[in-house]
Each structure stands twice: as structure tokens, then as C-alpha cells.
Amino acid sequence: MPVSSHPLSKAEIDFWKSIRKQFYLKDDVTYLQGGTVGPSPRPVIEHVISLLQELESDPLNNQGDALLHPIVEESRRKLAMFVGTDPQRIALVINTTMGMNIPVHGLSLERGREILMSDQEYGSIQSMWEYIAEEKGLEVRIVPLPTPPENPNQVIEAFAQGISDKTQIVVFSHVYCSSGLVTPVKALCRLAHDYGALALVDGAHAVGMVPVDISDFGCDFYTSSCHKWLLAPKGVGMAYIPESLESIRPATLGFGLNQHGSAARFDVTGTKDLTHFAGLGTAIDFQKEIGWTEKIRPYCLGLAAYLKSQILEKITTANLTIPIDAEQSGFMTTFTIPGIDHGKVSNYLWQNYQIESASVQAGNKTVLRISTHFYNNYDDVDRFISALTNILNTRTDIKE
């Protein structure tokens, strides 16, 4: 995968500055928290507002086929193309958590079987599987992930240590929210299938960060939050549901229960704001027009590589918890500083420098997580490094 080199040419700097102007982000805030929620660009928000205004001019008729339904279906089609599957296999949900509720409540789980996951799954995902396992009489088996792994095989080996003929479900993340690790999805799906288990993928951080080709992965379920790296309106997510699972019971009962032949029967049901789902297509268009493959991804990988190099160069005690190579990492960078309270550091970064960051748990380690996207630039990285070193040098209360 090509990675843009540093320093950028003047033309490249000017280009990305012009792209930054397409966002509402404040100039005095350094936004390095896109891993939690991404800022939607102006064209997306303006499109949603215009649709909302038109909707409210005749809400009864415009809520359905007259206005929004065709645009939402076009968004579904564009998303399916972006993630490598058929539109009939895409359900439009609010977020990853809602998406994962579909197999949790719909699958026939067998008492005495096991659910396998790592020690770094997202909190709501782990909680829902633990809840349903207790209710249905299954065991949840947790395997520790190496942080960071030396190579993808170590991730596969970690799951292989916990899988057995008793395993019915394997749940894992495509990109871990804890460390930013990008996993070998296809190989993990194959491992699950070798033991007769279903492979369920939490892709919350993958869509818009790493290439996603669901048809090639061979997974049994894939869910994502499009309001993170794809920069869609808030509360827009997706769930891939293959034909083999299409007949399972929806997590939320309502209209369309007997509407087989499409994953749309698992869409958000009831009265809802469809303008956000209509804006999803605009968000995809925005990144594709810039050039997601040829411009955005190389630029963002270059930005993350520069951040990693600066951490190692300027903070000699820091340890990266994310691999350096682009195969196992994307746009999130995580690291630890021994003896330092990372939560306090993150708070000071915001209070004193208006730099948004996150302190999260990666297995048994607390890490600083920095999310950089194409609305960021190298000056943002330098500002973060400068503020961090100043905090480390001047604040005595951050030591554990």
C-alpha cells in the first residue's frame, strides 16, 4: 500500500488545506478523536439540511417514496459497492451495537457451546454476548491479544488457542478500537469455519479506514458505524447479513417481518429520520470524489506513520501498542508511557491545549489513542507532540 511521503509538496499542502475547509471544525481545536465520532463534511450536512427542510414542507408524503426512499436506497447501493457486497445484503442500522444485536437475538444458540472473543472487544459487544450466553447457557471464552503483535499470524494464533469443536460463535474486530490493530479478517473467518463456527465481525472502525471486501472475507456477519471514518451523519450504520442468516428473527419486531429476499427487513423500523441515511450516499461520494484509494488512504497512512515516528523520537519512554506496518495498522495510533496516568494527560491536552484525544484500555494496558484523518495535517501532529512533551515535563500530578 503506497504511503504519502513527508514533507509534502506545496501543492499537496494547499490541496489538503482546501479539503479541511470543507469541514465545520473549529480552527482553535485540534480534533484527534475521529475514532469516537467523525465530523461530517459540509456537503453532507448541507444535503441533509436541504432534505429535512423539504421533508417538513409535506412530512406525510415526503417521508416515504415521494422523497426519501429512493435516496436511501441509492445510499444502500453506494455503501454496498464500497464494502464489496450486494445491496440486498445490507441492512441500514443506527450503529455497530444495534447491528450486532441482530445475530445476538436472532441466532439459535446451543446450550453448552462456546462464544469466542478477544480481551479487546468493544464494551457493548462483549456485554451483549456475555448477557445472552448466561441466558442461553453458553460459555464465553476470552483470549488475550498480543499488543502489539509482531505479525498477523500472532493474532490468528491467539484465537486458535481458544477455539475448539465446542465453539459456535467467533466474534472479533476488523480494526480494534482499543489499539487500532487491523486484523487478518479472511484468515480468522477461515479459522472459525474450520471448527464449524460462525465468524461475526465488528467492523465499526474499518469502513472508511481500511479496504473492506466482504465478499472476499467470507464472514457470516459484518457490522459497522458509518459515522466514524466514513464521516456519514451521526446514527448511521450498516449490517451485512448473508442469505444464510436472512431468515433469523429480527432484533426489533415491526413492519417487514415477512419481507424475505433482502437484508432490509433488519433496517431500523418505525418512524425515523431518514435524512441521515439519505446523507450516507453523499458522504461516500465526498470521499470517492477526493479519491479514497489513491489520495485519502495514502495521505492518512503517511500522517499516522509520521505520528508514530515523532512519538518514538520525541518521547523516549513511550512504547507503541500498534504495529508500524500498514498491513496491521490504519489511521489510529496508540502508545503507552510507563508511570504516567494517561487519563490525566488526555484531560490536560484538552483543558490546556484544546487537543481532543482519548485514553482507552487495550487488554491490560491503558493507552493514549490518537485518531488522524484527512481533515488533519502534519501541523496537528506537531502541535500534539509539543503539547504532550510539555505536559510530561511540567506536570508532576500525572505520575502514577
ROPAGU-564878 format. One record per residue (C-alpha): x, y, z. Coordinates in nm, 4 decimals, decimal comma. Each point is the difference from the previous one (the first is absolute). Example, Ala and Ser with C-alpha at 12.3 -4.5 7.8 and 13.67 -1.06 7.14 Angstrom:
2
<node <1,2300; -0,4500; 0,7800>>
<node <0,1370; 0,3440; -0,0660>>
//
This chain:
400
<node <0,0000; 0,0000; 0,0000>>
<node <0,1563; 0,3353; -0,1018>>
<node <0,0527; 0,2473; 0,2829>>
<node <0,0390; 0,3708; -0,0707>>
<node <0,3458; 0,1284; 0,0843>>
<node <0,0882; 0,2828; 0,2372>>
<node <0,0512; 0,2875; -0,0507>>
<node <-0,2826; 0,0645; -0,2436>>
<node <0,0410; 0,2236; -0,3006>>
<node <-0,1548; 0,3473; 0,0102>>
<node <-0,2676; -0,1157; -0,2439>>
<node <-0,0891; -0,2911; 0,2293>>
<node <-0,0114; 0,2239; 0,3071>>
<node <-0,2288; 0,2457; -0,1808>>
<node <-0,2221; -0,2843; -0,1195>>
<node <-0,0572; -0,1426; 0,3482>>
<node <-0,0518; 0,3494; 0,1428>>
<node <-0,2800; 0,0485; -0,2523>>
<node <-0,1519; -0,3317; 0,1070>>
<node <0,0174; 0,1037; 0,3664>>
<node <-0,2173; 0,3019; -0,0858>>
<node <-0,2751; -0,2434; -0,0955>>
<node <-0,0519; -0,0716; 0,3716>>
<node <-0,1540; 0,2053; 0,2797>>
<node <0,2881; -0,0802; 0,2361>>
<node <0,1157; 0,2899; 0,2177>>
<node <0,3427; 0,1405; -0,0816>>
<node <0,0949; 0,0202; 0,3687>>
<node <-0,0794; -0,3684; 0,0644>>
<node <0,2328; -0,2795; -0,1101>>
<node <-0,2419; -0,2842; -0,0636>>
<node <0,1777; -0,3337; 0,0478>>
<node <-0,3057; -0,1950; 0,1125>>
<node <-0,1545; -0,1187; -0,3266>>
<node <0,0212; -0,3528; 0,1365>>
<node <-0,2901; 0,0828; 0,2293>>
<node <-0,2076; 0,2015; -0,2424>>
<node <0,1003; 0,1629; -0,3277>>
<node <-0,0991; 0,3497; -0,1131>>
<node <-0,2277; -0,0075; -0,3037>>
<node <0,1162; 0,2301; -0,2832>>
<node <-0,1995; 0,3029; -0,1120>>
<node <-0,1501; -0,1604; -0,3157>>
<node <-0,1446; -0,2819; 0,2121>>
<node <-0,1501; 0,2295; 0,2631>>
<node <-0,1333; 0,2425; -0,2612>>
<node <-0,1647; -0,2861; -0,1879>>
<node <-0,1608; -0,1337; 0,3175>>
<node <-0,1263; 0,3463; 0,0963>>
<node <-0,1477; 0,0585; -0,3449>>
<node <-0,1752; -0,3377; 0,0119>>
<node <-0,1280; 0,0695; 0,3511>>
<node <-0,1421; 0,3341; -0,1111>>
<node <-0,1720; -0,1626; -0,2962>>
<node <-0,1251; -0,2855; 0,2195>>
<node <-0,1621; 0,2425; 0,2413>>
<node <-0,1816; 0,1794; -0,2834>>
<node <-0,2194; -0,3120; -0,0352>>
<node <0,1129; -0,2510; 0,2647>>
<node <-0,2634; -0,2629; -0,0719>>
<node <0,0772; -0,0435; -0,3694>>
<node <0,3692; 0,0889; 0,0059>>
<node <0,0838; -0,2517; 0,2728>>
<node <-0,0461; -0,2874; -0,2442>>
<node <0,0233; -0,0687; -0,3695>>
<node <-0,0648; 0,3561; -0,1109>>
<node <0,3350; 0,1281; 0,1253>>
<node <0,2206; -0,2021; 0,2302>>
<node <-0,0428; -0,3681; -0,0821>>
<node <0,1734; 0,0140; -0,3422>>
<node <0,2929; 0,1993; 0,1442>>
<node <0,0394; -0,2406; 0,2928>>
<node <0,0035; -0,2959; -0,2383>>
<node <0,2673; 0,1744; -0,2057>>
<node <0,2025; 0,0426; 0,3192>>
<node <-0,0389; -0,3734; 0,0651>>
<node <0,1243; -0,0741; -0,3519>>
<node <0,3042; 0,2286; 0,0347>>
<node <0,0882; -0,1454; 0,3390>>
<node <-0,0262; -0,3553; -0,1311>>
<node <0,2398; 0,0836; -0,2808>>
<node <0,2400; 0,1622; 0,2470>>
<node <0,0117; -0,3089; 0,2240>>
<node <-0,0051; -0,2617; -0,2742>>
<node <-0,3414; -0,1625; 0,0160>>
<node <-0,3497; 0,0115; -0,1484>>
<node <-0,2503; 0,2673; 0,1131>>
<node <-0,2456; -0,2781; 0,0823>>
<node <0,2398; -0,1126; 0,2715>>
<node <0,0222; 0,3383; 0,1782>>
<node <-0,2232; 0,1028; 0,2892>>
<node <0,0057; 0,3648; 0,1034>>
<node <0,0240; 0,0265; 0,3779>>
<node <0,0954; 0,2728; 0,2458>>
<node <0,3423; -0,1275; 0,1041>>
<node <0,2182; -0,3070; 0,0554>>
<node <-0,1629; -0,0804; 0,3329>>
<node <-0,3463; -0,0105; -0,1563>>
<node <0,1353; -0,2052; -0,2883>>
<node <0,1581; -0,2607; 0,2272>>
<node <-0,3325; -0,0380; 0,1817>>
<node <-0,1334; -0,1693; -0,3149>>
<node <0,2021; -0,3230; 0,0371>>
<node <-0,0045; 0,0215; 0,3809>>
<node <-0,3804; -0,0228; 0,0064>>
<node <-0,0564; -0,1813; -0,3275>>
<node <0,2385; -0,2948; -0,0011>>
<node <-0,0957; -0,3346; 0,1504>>
<node <0,2656; -0,0324; 0,2680>>
<node <0,0653; -0,3471; 0,1385>>
<node <0,0275; -0,0568; 0,3737>>
<node <0,3448; -0,1299; 0,0944>>
<node <0,1731; 0,1557; -0,3017>>
<node <0,2527; 0,2872; 0,0159>>
<node <0,0328; 0,3566; -0,1259>>
<node <0,3587; 0,0986; -0,0721>>
<node <0,1282; 0,3588; 0,0026>>
<node <0,3110; 0,1955; 0,0941>>
<node <0,0689; 0,2064; 0,3106>>
<node <-0,0219; 0,3182; -0,2091>>
<node <-0,3506; -0,0096; -0,1443>>
<node <-0,2093; 0,3146; 0,0332>>
<node <-0,1778; 0,0153; 0,3357>>
<node <-0,3572; -0,0162; -0,1299>>
<node <0,0852; -0,2910; -0,2309>>
<node <0,1588; -0,2022; 0,2781>>
<node <-0,2851; 0,0824; 0,2404>>
<node <-0,2782; -0,1079; -0,2344>>
<node <0,1639; -0,3355; -0,0746>>
<node <0,0679; -0,0617; 0,3676>>
<node <-0,3632; 0,0838; 0,0793>>
<node <-0,1456; -0,2310; -0,2623>>
<node <0,2511; -0,2755; 0,0857>>
<node <-0,1145; 0,0005; 0,3618>>
<node <-0,3632; -0,0002; -0,1088>>
<node <0,0431; -0,2831; -0,2523>>
<node <0,2506; -0,2102; 0,1917>>
<node <0,3154; 0,0545; -0,2033>>
<node <0,3517; 0,0795; 0,1150>>
<node <0,1918; 0,3075; -0,1158>>
<node <0,3661; -0,0768; -0,0565>>
<node <0,2357; 0,3019; -0,0041>>
<node <0,3451; -0,0125; -0,1609>>
<node <0,2663; 0,2683; 0,0571>>
<node <0,1307; 0,1840; -0,3046>>
<node <0,3699; 0,0860; -0,0319>>
<node <0,0356; 0,3796; 0,0183>>
<node <0,1588; 0,0594; -0,2347>>
<node <0,0333; -0,3223; -0,2005>>
<node <0,3184; -0,0511; -0,1992>>
<node <-0,1958; -0,1312; -0,2981>>
<node <-0,3574; -0,1013; -0,0986>>
<node <0,0703; -0,3643; 0,0798>>
<node <0,0239; 0,0867; 0,3693>>
<node <-0,3589; 0,1280; -0,0115>>
<node <-0,1174; -0,3186; -0,1698>>
<node <0,1925; -0,2098; 0,2537>>
<node <-0,1636; 0,1895; 0,2879>>
<node <-0,3469; -0,0996; -0,1204>>
<node <0,1201; -0,3499; -0,0891>>
<node <0,0996; -0,0485; 0,3648>>
<node <-0,3611; 0,0459; 0,1084>>
<node <-0,1992; -0,1659; -0,2784>>
<node <-0,1294; -0,3552; 0,0174>>
<node <-0,2769; -0,2229; -0,1298>>
<node <-0,2197; 0,1521; 0,2722>>
<node <0,0303; 0,3476; -0,1543>>
<node <-0,3227; 0,1151; -0,1672>>
<node <0,0764; 0,3708; -0,0454>>
<node <0,3266; 0,1882; -0,0580>>
<node <-0,0270; 0,3770; 0,0500>>
<node <0,2925; 0,2237; -0,0922>>
<node <0,0722; 0,3523; -0,1200>>
<node <0,1269; 0,0925; -0,3433>>
<node <0,1708; 0,3037; 0,1564>>
<node <0,0282; -0,0004; 0,3783>>
<node <-0,1279; 0,3167; 0,1684>>
<node <0,2397; -0,0701; 0,2864>>
<node <0,3318; 0,0011; -0,1850>>
<node <-0,0797; 0,0708; -0,3648>>
<node <0,1208; -0,3470; -0,1010>>
<node <-0,1197; -0,1142; -0,3442>>
<node <-0,0688; -0,3731; 0,0061>>
<node <0,0315; -0,2651; -0,2748>>
<node <-0,3756; -0,0307; -0,0476>>
<node <-0,0018; -0,2642; -0,2714>>
<node <0,2330; -0,2316; 0,1927>>
<node <-0,2016; 0,0371; 0,3225>>
<node <-0,3219; -0,0795; -0,1865>>
<node <0,1652; -0,3086; -0,1444>>
<node <0,1125; -0,1053; 0,3477>>
<node <-0,3561; 0,0295; 0,1317>>
<node <-0,1406; -0,2002; -0,2901>>
<node <0,2619; -0,2721; 0,0434>>
<node <-0,1618; -0,0693; 0,3382>>
<node <-0,3564; 0,0339; -0,1252>>
<node <-0,0487; 0,3374; 0,1698>>
<node <-0,1497; 0,3224; -0,1349>>
<node <0,2326; 0,2997; -0,0526>>
<node <-0,1589; 0,3284; 0,1161>>
<node <0,2038; 0,3137; -0,0702>>
<node <-0,0142; 0,3305; 0,1860>>
<node <0,1015; 0,2399; -0,2766>>
<node <-0,0862; 0,3219; 0,1846>>
<node <0,3383; 0,1580; -0,0759>>
<node <0,0713; -0,1667; -0,3326>>
<node <-0,2344; 0,1569; -0,2562>>
<node <0,1723; 0,3151; -0,1208>>
<node <0,3358; -0,0935; 0,1556>>
<node <0,1080; -0,3276; -0,1589>>
<node <-0,1077; -0,1826; -0,3169>>
<node <-0,3142; -0,2042; 0,0640>>
<node <-0,0988; -0,2810; -0,2354>>
<node <-0,2670; -0,2014; 0,1770>>
<node <-0,0484; -0,2413; -0,2889>>
<node <0,3681; -0,0902; 0,0176>>
<node <0,0118; -0,0244; 0,3814>>
<node <-0,2504; -0,2838; 0,0153>>
<node <-0,1425; 0,1220; 0,3315>>
<node <-0,3456; -0,0964; 0,1259>>
<node <-0,0860; 0,3448; 0,1303>>
<node <0,1591; 0,3468; -0,0165>>
<node <-0,1151; 0,3178; 0,1678>>
<node <0,1387; 0,3553; 0,0003>>
<node <-0,0634; 0,3586; 0,1106>>
<node <0,0144; 0,2278; -0,3028>>
<node <0,0188; 0,3176; 0,2125>>
<node <0,3620; -0,0698; 0,0932>>
<node <0,2496; -0,0209; -0,2876>>
<node <-0,2529; 0,0199; -0,2828>>
<node <-0,1162; 0,3352; 0,1476>>
<node <-0,3701; -0,0688; -0,0571>>
<node <-0,2643; 0,1743; 0,2150>>
<node <-0,0189; -0,1122; 0,3610>>
<node <-0,2012; -0,3122; 0,0674>>
<node <0,0619; -0,1674; -0,3358>>
<node <0,1293; -0,3556; -0,0047>>
<node <-0,0169; -0,3203; -0,2023>>
<node <-0,0289; -0,3731; 0,0454>>
<node <0,0931; -0,2576; -0,2624>>
<node <-0,2324; -0,2986; 0,0208>>
<node <0,0556; -0,2905; -0,2395>>
<node <-0,2873; -0,1994; -0,1473>>
<node <0,0772; -0,2810; 0,2421>>
<node <-0,0936; 0,2224; 0,2968>>
<node <-0,2771; 0,1983; -0,1634>>
<node <-0,2765; -0,2103; 0,1532>>
<node <0,1086; 0,0590; 0,3613>>
<node <-0,2225; 0,1950; 0,2345>>
<node <0,0594; 0,3794; -0,0179>>
<node <0,1235; 0,1619; 0,3208>>
<node <-0,2824; 0,2554; -0,0197>>
<node <-0,3455; -0,1141; -0,1049>>
<node <-0,2152; 0,2196; -0,2215>>
<node <-0,0919; 0,0338; -0,3645>>
<node <0,1699; -0,2130; -0,2656>>
<node <0,0325; -0,3161; 0,2071>>
<node <-0,1190; -0,2175; -0,2890>>
<node <0,1889; 0,1991; -0,2620>>
<node <0,2614; -0,2574; -0,0908>>
<node <0,2490; 0,0338; -0,2837>>
<node <0,1849; 0,3000; 0,1398>>
<node <0,1957; 0,0971; 0,3111>>
<node <-0,2136; 0,3166; 0,0029>>
<node <-0,2420; -0,1888; 0,2277>>
<node <0,2568; 0,0705; 0,2736>>
<node <0,0053; 0,3774; -0,0621>>
<node <-0,0831; 0,2442; 0,2776>>
<node <-0,3762; -0,0347; 0,0328>>
<node <-0,2768; 0,2455; 0,0804>>
<node <-0,0066; 0,3753; -0,0520>>
<node <0,3551; 0,1304; -0,0294>>
<node <0,2068; 0,2790; -0,1504>>
<node <0,0872; -0,1405; -0,3428>>
<node <0,1876; 0,3163; -0,0999>>
<node <0,3120; -0,1294; 0,1772>>
<node <-0,0088; -0,3236; -0,1980>>
<node <-0,0580; 0,2050; -0,3153>>
<node <0,3160; 0,1964; 0,0878>>
<node <0,2044; -0,3209; 0,0136>>
<node <0,0260; -0,0089; -0,3789>>
<node <0,1294; 0,3575; -0,0038>>
<node <0,2693; -0,0915; 0,2560>>
<node <0,1181; -0,2853; -0,2213>>
<node <-0,0040; 0,2245; -0,3073>>
<node <0,2061; 0,2614; 0,1858>>
<node <0,2847; -0,2405; 0,0736>>
<node <-0,0142; -0,1719; -0,3383>>
<node <0,0170; 0,3343; -0,1807>>
<node <0,3148; 0,0894; 0,1946>>
<node <0,1343; -0,3474; -0,0695>>
<node <-0,0223; -0,2367; 0,2959>>
<node <0,2425; -0,2573; -0,1387>>
<node <0,2444; 0,2217; -0,1836>>
<node <0,0054; 0,3094; 0,2259>>
<node <-0,1766; -0,0299; 0,3362>>
<node <0,1387; -0,3325; 0,1175>>
<node <0,3652; 0,0669; -0,0992>>
<node <-0,0168; 0,3457; 0,1605>>
<node <-0,1503; -0,1340; 0,3231>>
<node <0,2486; -0,2875; 0,0199>>
<node <0,2807; 0,2524; -0,0478>>
<node <-0,1431; 0,2181; 0,2755>>
<node <-0,0209; -0,2971; 0,2383>>
<node <0,3539; -0,1099; -0,0899>>
<node <0,1295; 0,3509; 0,0753>>
<node <-0,1822; 0,0015; 0,3343>>
<node <0,1535; -0,3345; 0,0971>>
<node <0,3484; 0,1191; -0,0930>>
<node <-0,0409; 0,3195; 0,2022>>
<node <-0,1225; -0,1909; 0,3046>>
<node <0,3033; -0,2277; -0,0093>>
<node <0,2403; 0,2879; -0,0665>>
<node <-0,1322; 0,2640; 0,2404>>
<node <-0,1333; -0,2174; 0,2851>>
<node <0,2771; -0,2467; 0,0699>>
<node <-0,1913; -0,1919; 0,2679>>
<node <-0,3055; -0,0592; -0,2208>>
<node <-0,0888; -0,3454; -0,1305>>
<node <-0,2181; -0,0391; -0,3079>>
<node <-0,2901; -0,2415; 0,0458>>
<node <-0,0793; -0,0035; -0,3718>>
<node <0,2189; -0,1592; -0,2701>>
<node <0,1844; 0,2416; -0,2270>>
<node <-0,0749; -0,1747; -0,3299>>
<node <-0,3096; 0,0965; -0,2008>>
<node <-0,1228; -0,3606; -0,0175>>
<node <-0,0770; -0,0063; 0,3717>>
<node <-0,0773; 0,3671; 0,0629>>
<node <-0,2133; 0,2752; -0,1429>>
<node <-0,0786; 0,3552; 0,1087>>
<node <0,0011; -0,0556; 0,3780>>
<node <0,3224; 0,0149; 0,2007>>
<node <0,0279; -0,1304; 0,3559>>
<node <0,2843; 0,0022; 0,2484>>
<node <0,0811; -0,0192; 0,3708>>
<node <0,2305; 0,2091; 0,2166>>
<node <0,1056; -0,2044; 0,3049>>
<node <-0,0760; 0,1565; 0,3374>>
<node <-0,2388; 0,2588; -0,1450>>
<node <-0,3742; 0,0393; 0,0576>>
<node <-0,1201; 0,0074; -0,3614>>
<node <-0,3473; 0,1206; 0,0947>>
<node <0,1413; 0,3091; 0,1697>>
<node <0,2253; 0,0665; -0,2999>>
<node <-0,2998; -0,0164; -0,2332>>
<node <-0,1913; 0,2405; 0,2245>>
<node <0,2883; 0,2500; 0,0037>>
<node <0,0348; -0,0231; -0,3773>>
<node <-0,3575; 0,1233; -0,0252>>
<node <-0,0118; 0,2447; 0,2913>>
<node <0,3267; 0,1781; -0,0770>>
<node <0,0471; -0,0490; -0,3753>>
<node <-0,3455; -0,0814; -0,1439>>
<node <0,1342; -0,3245; -0,1437>>
<node <-0,2555; -0,2824; -0,0142>>
<node <0,1487; -0,3401; 0,0817>>
<node <-0,1089; -0,3176; 0,1790>>
<node <0,1290; -0,2218; 0,2785>>
<node <-0,1262; -0,3566; -0,0491>>
<node <0,0645; -0,3503; 0,1258>>
<node <0,1779; -0,2474; -0,2294>>
<node <-0,0080; -0,3324; 0,1801>>
<node <0,1868; 0,0557; 0,3250>>
<node <0,1592; 0,3254; -0,1210>>
<node <-0,1270; 0,3566; 0,0142>>
<node <0,0993; 0,1824; -0,3179>>
<node <-0,0250; 0,3402; -0,1597>>
<node <-0,1967; -0,0278; -0,3250>>
<node <0,0458; 0,2597; -0,2727>>
<node <-0,2260; -0,0065; -0,3060>>
<node <0,1152; 0,1874; -0,3107>>
<node <-0,2049; 0,0398; -0,3164>>
<node <0,0320; 0,2035; -0,3185>>
<node <-0,1397; 0,3136; 0,1658>>
<node <0,3165; -0,0074; 0,2146>>
<node <0,3467; 0,1084; -0,1070>>
<node <0,3620; -0,0312; 0,1091>>
<node <-0,0247; 0,3215; 0,2030>>
<node <-0,2686; -0,1706; 0,2102>>
<node <0,2429; -0,2815; 0,0750>>
<node <0,2773; 0,2452; 0,0915>>
<node <-0,2404; 0,1924; 0,2236>>
<node <-0,0992; -0,3189; 0,1780>>
<node <0,3611; -0,1145; 0,0522>>
<node <0,1015; 0,3448; 0,1281>>
<node <-0,2919; 0,0139; 0,2452>>
<node <0,0595; -0,3549; 0,1198>>
<node <0,3705; 0,0528; 0,0661>>
<node <-0,0784; 0,3215; 0,1846>>
<node <-0,2538; -0,1794; 0,2216>>
<node <0,2456; -0,2796; 0,0705>>
<node <0,2727; 0,2509; 0,0907>>
<node <-0,2057; 0,2329; 0,2173>>
<node <-0,2866; -0,1912; 0,1636>>
<node <0,1014; -0,2004; 0,3053>>
<node <-0,3535; -0,1159; 0,0794>>
<node <-0,0196; -0,2259; -0,3082>>
<node <0,2418; -0,2530; 0,1475>>
<node <-0,1531; -0,3198; 0,1323>>
//
